[in-house]
């Protein structure tokens, strides 16, 4: 006795092609509905030969409801199995495998894995290299940008040029108009010069970014380890984003790719020139790191690229919050790289001709009114990238002035000493350079950001 069962599935429901064995597309998951029709026609249940009066043992009647339940269970089981495969991706292990990969290879892997659910974050600076790498993969890609309303005109013109050059449309994200209106009405247009830039950045950049990322499962950034040695030195090429959430919501729902993490700035620029990529014209005017117009300026020779951002604040505040997950606060409240949860920062200014002043030592120096020698002292923090950037020139200055009537010294002014330094030593941001002349009790603060040997020597000759 043969039992024939024909199950027909509606076109909007479950079919044998809905779940190819090789992959599961996330977009298909949301299209499965257990209420989709399963038609079992009366004619499809038939027996061959004569009707039998013998009922087989342990055979339950087959109903439309039981078929729906069985099909739903099979689908749910397959979906769960496929999702488990997606969730177990070990991005920490993947980062290790890609550590020595080229930016192009990393970009290709990112676009291959996430397709239309990933986008490049473009700021209008040298991160245009990311778009060129994506273009070179030959894969489709998306680009988004945060229009804060305070960008330079040159940046807006670059956006237009990039769209035409690559034949793309940048997906712009804007701040909430009500929030911006409240900030400006309450505090004015330039409040960040007085009480810090974090509130403005949070409204104009961080919150719009959060909205953009909620529509994605991964994003691609132009972070490099050498951009800010104190805060970005341990960036992996790919990671689970520790701060922002993606499309599915919750911790671990967003993946962050940093294809140029291991590339130095000079190599990025060599790539841009070789490929004839359009760049922001501000770069030719001395701008390296480019953000909003009121908070960005050109840097001088010998200065670190991030020194052109929020120059009026502490070096530890040279981040806007977009990459907060790669930064941590150490016990002294100073920003350091955060990947493995630990950080050690070596001391700087190690020339044998640089005097290391203690708190008592610099207090005694302040009390002297008639000194035998003039002193030049740098107030520093070893984790500060701008202090690190001037180390070579300050050590050279110490060696040059040895035995010439000027003492060169350093005083570590972060941590427990910071309030004292701000109160009594005119500390505003790191580094701060003071000159104690022979006949003045009060130190003279070096006013320039030119920290090369010649500039420091010229100032010393004028005031010592």
C-alpha positions as CSV (number, residue, x, y, z in Angstrom):
1,X,0.0,0.0,0.0
2,X,1.7,3.2,-1.1
3,X,1.1,6.6,0.5
4,X,1.6,9.6,-1.7
5,X,1.7,13.1,-0.1
6,X,2.1,16.2,-2.2
7,X,2.8,19.5,-0.4
8,X,2.6,22.7,-2.4
9,X,4.1,25.9,-1.0
10,X,2.9,29.4,-1.9
11,X,5.4,31.6,-3.7
12,X,5.6,33.9,-0.7
13,X,6.4,31.2,1.7
14,X,8.9,28.4,2.1
15,X,10.5,26.8,-0.9
16,X,13.5,24.5,-1.5
17,X,15.5,27.5,-2.8
18,X,14.8,29.7,0.2
19,X,17.8,28.4,2.0
20,X,20.7,27.4,-0.2
21,X,23.1,25.1,1.5
22,X,26.1,27.4,1.0
23,X,24.8,30.6,2.6
24,X,22.0,32.3,4.5
25,X,21.2,35.8,3.7
26,X,20.0,37.9,6.6
27,X,17.3,39.6,4.6
28,X,15.6,36.2,4.1
29,X,15.2,35.7,7.8
30,X,12.7,38.4,8.2
31,X,10.7,37.1,5.3
32,X,9.8,33.7,6.9
33,X,6.3,33.6,8.3
34,X,4.9,30.5,9.9
35,X,1.4,31.5,8.8
36,X,2.5,31.0,5.1
37,X,0.1,28.6,3.5
38,X,0.8,24.9,3.1
39,X,-1.9,23.4,0.8
40,X,-2.6,19.7,1.2
41,X,-5.3,18.8,-1.3
42,X,-7.7,16.0,-0.6
43,X,-6.8,14.3,-3.8
44,X,-3.2,14.2,-2.8
45,X,-3.9,11.7,-0.1
46,X,-4.6,8.4,-1.9
47,X,-4.0,4.6,-1.6
48,X,-3.2,2.4,-4.5
49,X,-5.3,-0.8,-5.0
50,X,-8.4,-1.7,-3.0
51,X,-9.5,0.1,0.1
52,X,-8.1,-1.8,3.1
53,X,-10.0,-2.2,6.3
54,X,-6.8,-2.8,8.3
55,X,-5.4,0.2,10.0
56,X,-1.7,0.2,10.3
57,X,-0.3,0.3,13.9
58,X,1.3,3.5,15.2
59,X,0.3,5.5,12.2
60,X,-1.2,8.9,13.2
61,X,-3.6,10.7,10.9
62,X,-1.9,13.3,8.7
63,X,-3.6,16.7,9.0
64,X,-3.0,20.1,7.6
65,X,-2.1,21.4,11.0
66,X,0.5,18.7,11.6
67,X,2.1,19.4,8.3
68,X,2.4,23.2,9.2
69,X,3.9,22.3,12.5
70,X,6.4,19.9,11.0
71,X,7.5,22.3,8.3
72,X,7.8,25.2,10.8
73,X,10.0,23.1,13.0
74,X,12.3,22.1,10.1
75,X,12.6,25.8,9.0
76,X,13.2,27.1,12.5
77,X,15.8,24.4,13.1
78,X,17.6,25.3,9.8
79,X,17.5,29.0,10.5
80,X,18.9,28.5,14.0
81,X,21.7,26.3,12.7
82,X,22.6,28.8,10.1
83,X,22.5,31.7,12.5
84,X,24.8,29.9,14.9
85,X,27.3,29.7,12.2
86,X,27.1,33.5,11.7
87,X,27.4,34.3,15.4
88,X,30.4,32.2,16.2
89,X,32.7,34.3,13.9
90,X,35.8,35.1,16.0
91,X,36.8,38.6,14.9
92,X,39.7,38.7,17.4
93,X,41.1,35.6,15.6
94,X,40.3,37.2,12.2
95,X,42.2,40.3,13.3
96,X,45.3,38.2,14.0
97,X,45.1,36.5,10.6
98,X,44.8,39.9,8.8
99,X,47.4,41.7,10.9
100,X,49.9,41.7,8.1
101,X,47.4,41.9,5.3
102,X,47.3,44.9,2.9
103,X,44.5,47.5,3.2
104,X,43.1,46.3,-0.1
105,X,42.9,42.7,1.2
106,X,41.2,43.8,4.4
107,X,38.8,46.0,2.5
108,X,37.9,43.1,0.2
109,X,37.3,40.8,3.1
110,X,35.0,43.4,4.8
111,X,32.9,44.0,1.7
112,X,32.7,40.3,1.0
113,X,31.5,39.4,4.4
114,X,28.9,42.2,4.9
115,X,27.8,43.3,1.4
116,X,25.2,46.0,1.6
117,X,25.2,46.0,5.4
118,X,28.5,47.7,5.7
119,X,29.5,51.3,4.9
120,X,32.7,53.5,4.8
121,X,32.8,56.4,7.2
122,X,34.3,59.4,5.2
123,X,35.3,62.6,7.0
124,X,36.6,64.5,4.0
125,X,40.3,64.1,4.8
126,X,42.9,61.5,3.8
127,X,40.4,58.7,4.5
128,X,39.4,59.1,0.9
129,X,41.9,56.3,0.5
130,X,39.3,54.0,1.9
131,X,37.0,54.8,-1.0
132,X,39.8,54.1,-3.5
133,X,40.5,50.8,-1.9
134,X,36.8,49.9,-2.1
135,X,36.7,50.9,-5.7
136,X,39.7,48.7,-6.5
137,X,38.0,45.6,-5.1
138,X,35.3,45.8,-7.8
139,X,32.6,45.1,-5.2
140,X,29.6,47.4,-4.5
141,X,30.1,49.7,-1.5
142,X,28.4,52.4,0.5
143,X,29.8,55.6,1.9
144,X,28.4,57.9,4.6
145,X,29.5,61.1,6.1
146,X,28.6,63.3,9.1
147,X,27.7,66.8,8.0
148,X,28.0,68.7,11.3
149,X,27.0,72.0,9.7
150,X,30.5,73.5,10.7
151,X,32.7,71.9,8.0
152,X,35.1,73.9,5.9
153,X,34.0,74.9,2.4
154,X,36.9,72.9,1.0
155,X,35.5,69.8,2.6
156,X,32.1,70.2,1.0
157,X,33.7,70.7,-2.4
158,X,35.7,67.5,-1.9
159,X,32.4,65.6,-1.1
160,X,31.1,66.8,-4.5
161,X,34.3,65.9,-6.3
162,X,34.4,62.4,-4.8
163,X,30.8,61.7,-5.7
164,X,31.5,62.6,-9.3
165,X,34.9,60.9,-9.5
166,X,33.6,57.5,-8.3
167,X,30.0,57.8,-9.5
168,X,28.6,57.3,-6.0
169,X,26.2,59.1,-3.7
170,X,27.4,59.8,-0.2
171,X,24.8,59.1,2.5
172,X,24.9,62.3,4.7
173,X,23.9,62.3,8.3
174,X,22.9,65.5,10.0
175,X,22.6,66.5,13.7
176,X,19.2,67.0,15.3
177,X,18.1,70.5,14.5
178,X,16.3,71.0,17.9
179,X,19.5,69.9,19.8
180,X,21.7,72.2,17.8
181,X,19.3,75.1,18.3
182,X,19.2,74.6,22.1
183,X,23.0,74.4,22.3
184,X,23.6,77.6,20.3
185,X,20.8,79.6,22.0
186,X,22.0,78.6,25.5
187,X,25.7,78.8,25.0
188,X,26.5,80.6,21.7
189,X,28.2,79.6,18.5
190,X,31.6,79.0,20.0
191,X,31.0,77.6,23.5
192,X,33.5,74.8,22.9
193,X,36.4,77.3,23.3
194,X,35.3,77.9,26.9
195,X,33.9,74.6,28.3
196,X,35.4,72.0,26.0
197,X,34.2,70.4,22.7
198,X,32.6,67.2,24.0
199,X,29.1,68.6,24.2
200,X,29.1,70.0,20.7
201,X,30.8,66.9,19.3
202,X,28.2,64.7,21.0
203,X,25.3,66.6,19.4
204,X,26.8,67.2,15.9
205,X,28.8,64.0,15.5
206,X,28.3,61.2,18.0
207,X,24.5,61.0,17.9
208,X,24.2,61.3,14.1
209,X,26.8,58.5,13.9
210,X,24.9,56.4,16.3
211,X,21.8,56.7,14.1
212,X,23.8,55.8,11.0
213,X,25.3,52.7,12.6
214,X,21.9,51.4,13.7
215,X,21.2,50.7,10.1
216,X,24.4,48.7,9.6
217,X,26.0,45.5,10.7
218,X,29.6,46.8,10.2
219,X,31.4,50.0,9.4
220,X,34.8,50.9,8.0
221,X,37.0,53.7,9.4
222,X,40.3,55.4,8.5
223,X,41.8,55.1,12.0
224,X,45.6,54.6,12.0
225,X,47.9,53.7,14.9
226,X,50.2,56.6,14.2
227,X,47.5,59.2,14.1
228,X,47.5,59.6,17.9
229,X,50.2,57.5,19.6
230,X,48.6,58.1,23.0
231,X,45.1,57.0,22.2
232,X,45.2,54.9,19.0
233,X,48.4,52.9,19.1
234,X,46.7,49.5,19.5
235,X,43.9,49.6,17.0
236,X,43.1,46.2,15.5
237,X,42.3,45.8,11.8
238,X,38.9,44.4,12.7
239,X,37.0,44.2,16.0
240,X,33.6,44.0,17.6
241,X,32.6,47.6,18.2
242,X,32.7,48.1,22.0
243,X,30.6,51.3,22.0
244,X,28.0,51.5,19.2
245,X,25.2,49.1,18.3
246,X,24.3,47.8,14.8
247,X,21.1,46.8,13.1
248,X,20.3,43.8,15.4
249,X,20.9,45.9,18.5
250,X,22.7,45.0,21.7
251,X,26.4,44.4,22.5
252,X,28.3,42.7,19.7
253,X,25.9,43.7,17.0
254,X,28.3,45.9,15.1
255,X,31.7,45.1,13.6
256,X,34.3,47.8,13.1
257,X,36.9,47.5,10.3
258,X,40.1,49.6,10.3
259,X,41.9,48.6,7.0
260,X,44.7,51.2,7.3
261,X,45.4,50.7,11.0
262,X,48.9,49.5,10.4
263,X,49.7,52.0,7.6
264,X,51.8,55.1,8.3
265,X,50.5,58.5,7.2
266,X,53.3,58.9,4.6
267,X,52.4,55.6,2.9
268,X,48.7,56.7,2.7
269,X,49.8,59.8,0.9
270,X,52.1,58.0,-1.4
271,X,49.1,55.8,-2.3
272,X,46.8,58.8,-2.9
273,X,49.3,60.5,-5.2
274,X,50.1,57.3,-7.1
275,X,46.4,56.6,-7.7
276,X,45.6,60.3,-8.5
277,X,42.9,60.3,-5.9
278,X,41.1,63.7,-5.3
279,X,42.0,65.1,-1.9
280,X,41.0,68.1,0.3
281,X,42.7,71.2,-0.8
282,X,43.2,72.1,2.9
283,X,46.0,69.6,3.0
284,X,48.2,71.8,0.7
285,X,47.7,74.6,3.3
286,X,49.2,72.6,6.1
287,X,46.1,70.9,7.4
288,X,46.7,67.2,8.2
289,X,43.9,66.1,10.4
290,X,40.7,67.8,9.3
291,X,37.4,68.2,11.2
292,X,35.1,71.1,11.8
293,X,36.2,74.6,10.7
294,X,36.3,76.3,14.1
295,X,38.2,73.3,15.7
296,X,40.8,72.6,13.0
297,X,43.9,74.5,12.0
298,X,47.2,73.9,10.1
299,X,50.1,72.4,12.0
300,X,53.7,73.6,12.0
301,X,56.7,71.5,11.0
302,X,57.6,69.1,13.8
303,X,54.1,69.1,15.3
304,X,52.0,66.0,15.5
305,X,49.0,65.9,13.0
306,X,46.4,65.8,15.8
307,X,47.8,69.0,17.3
308,X,45.8,70.9,14.8
309,X,42.6,69.7,16.4
310,X,41.1,71.4,19.5
311,X,44.4,73.0,20.2
312,X,43.2,75.0,23.1
313,X,42.5,71.9,25.3
314,X,44.5,69.1,26.9
315,X,46.2,66.7,24.6
316,X,44.1,63.9,26.1
317,X,41.0,65.6,24.7
318,X,42.1,65.3,21.1
319,X,39.2,62.8,20.4
320,X,35.6,63.7,19.6
321,X,34.0,60.5,20.8
322,X,33.5,58.7,17.5
323,X,36.2,56.1,18.4
324,X,35.7,56.1,22.2
325,X,35.9,52.3,22.3
326,X,39.6,52.4,21.4
327,X,40.4,54.7,24.3
328,X,40.4,54.3,28.1
329,X,41.2,56.5,31.0
330,X,44.1,55.3,33.2
331,X,44.3,55.9,36.9
332,X,45.5,59.4,36.4
333,X,42.6,60.3,34.1
334,X,44.8,60.3,31.1
335,X,43.8,58.8,27.7
336,X,45.6,55.7,26.7
337,X,45.0,52.9,24.1
338,X,42.5,50.3,25.2
339,X,42.6,46.9,23.6
340,X,43.9,44.4,26.0
341,X,43.0,46.4,29.1
342,X,46.6,47.3,30.0
343,X,48.9,50.1,29.1
344,X,52.4,51.1,30.0
345,X,54.0,54.4,28.9
346,X,57.7,54.9,29.0
347,X,59.1,58.2,30.2
348,X,60.4,60.7,27.7
349,X,63.1,63.4,27.5
350,X,65.9,61.0,28.4
351,X,69.0,63.1,27.6
352,X,71.5,63.1,30.4
353,X,71.5,66.9,30.1
354,X,67.8,67.1,31.0
355,X,67.3,67.6,34.8
356,X,64.3,65.6,36.2
357,X,62.6,67.9,38.7
358,X,60.5,66.6,41.6
359,X,57.7,68.6,43.1
360,X,60.0,69.9,45.8
361,X,62.7,70.7,43.2
362,X,60.4,72.9,41.1
363,X,58.9,74.6,44.2
364,X,62.5,75.5,45.3
365,X,63.2,76.8,41.8
366,X,60.1,79.0,42.0
367,X,61.3,80.5,45.3
368,X,64.7,81.6,44.0
369,X,64.8,85.3,42.9
370,X,68.4,85.5,41.9
371,X,69.4,82.4,40.1
372,X,72.9,81.6,38.9
373,X,71.6,80.2,35.7
374,X,68.4,80.5,33.7
375,X,66.2,77.4,33.4
376,X,63.9,76.2,30.7
377,X,61.4,73.6,32.0
378,X,58.8,71.5,30.1
379,X,55.7,70.5,31.9
380,X,54.8,67.2,30.3
381,X,52.9,63.9,30.4
382,X,54.7,60.9,28.8
383,X,51.5,59.6,27.3
384,X,50.8,62.9,25.5
385,X,51.5,62.5,21.7
386,X,52.4,66.2,21.5
387,X,55.0,65.8,24.2
388,X,56.3,62.8,22.4
389,X,56.5,64.7,19.2
390,X,58.8,67.4,20.7
391,X,61.1,64.9,22.6
392,X,63.9,64.9,20.0
393,X,64.1,68.7,19.7
394,X,64.0,69.2,23.5
395,X,66.8,66.6,24.0
396,X,68.8,68.3,21.3
397,X,68.3,71.6,22.9
398,X,69.5,70.2,26.3
399,X,72.7,68.8,24.6
400,X,73.3,72.1,22.8
401,X,72.9,74.3,25.9
402,X,75.0,72.0,28.2
403,X,77.6,74.2,29.9
404,X,76.3,77.4,28.4
405,X,74.6,78.9,31.4
406,X,71.1,77.5,30.9
407,X,69.6,74.5,32.6
408,X,67.2,72.3,30.7
409,X,64.6,70.4,32.9
410,X,61.4,68.5,32.8
411,X,58.6,68.2,35.3
412,X,55.9,65.5,35.0
413,X,52.7,67.5,35.6
414,X,49.9,64.9,35.1
415,X,48.2,62.8,37.7
416,X,48.5,64.1,41.3
417,X,50.6,67.0,40.1
418,X,48.2,68.4,37.6
419,X,46.2,70.7,39.9
420,X,49.4,72.1,41.4
421,X,50.7,72.7,37.9
422,X,47.5,74.4,36.7
423,X,47.4,76.6,39.8
424,X,51.1,77.6,40.2
425,X,52.8,76.8,36.9
426,X,50.4,78.2,34.3
427,X,49.7,74.7,32.9
428,X,47.0,74.9,30.2
429,X,47.7,71.9,28.1
430,X,50.6,69.5,27.5
431,X,53.3,70.4,26.8
432,X,53.7,73.7,28.5
433,X,57.2,75.3,28.4
434,X,58.4,77.8,31.1
435,X,61.6,79.9,31.3
436,X,62.9,80.9,34.7
437,X,65.2,83.8,34.0
438,X,68.0,84.8,36.3
439,X,66.3,87.8,37.9
440,X,62.6,87.0,37.8
441,X,60.7,85.1,40.4
442,X,57.8,84.3,38.1
443,X,58.4,82.0,35.2
444,X,57.7,83.2,31.6
445,X,55.5,80.9,29.6
446,X,56.6,80.1,26.1
447,X,53.7,81.4,23.9
448,X,54.4,79.6,20.6
449,X,53.7,76.1,19.3
450,X,57.0,76.1,17.3
451,X,59.0,73.7,19.4
452,X,62.0,73.2,17.2
453,X,65.5,73.9,18.6
454,X,66.0,77.2,16.8
455,X,62.6,78.7,18.0
456,X,63.2,77.7,21.6
457,X,66.8,79.0,21.5
458,X,65.6,82.4,20.1
459,X,63.0,82.8,22.8
460,X,65.6,81.9,25.5
461,X,68.0,84.5,24.2
462,X,65.3,87.2,24.4
463,X,64.1,86.5,28.0
464,X,66.9,84.7,29.9
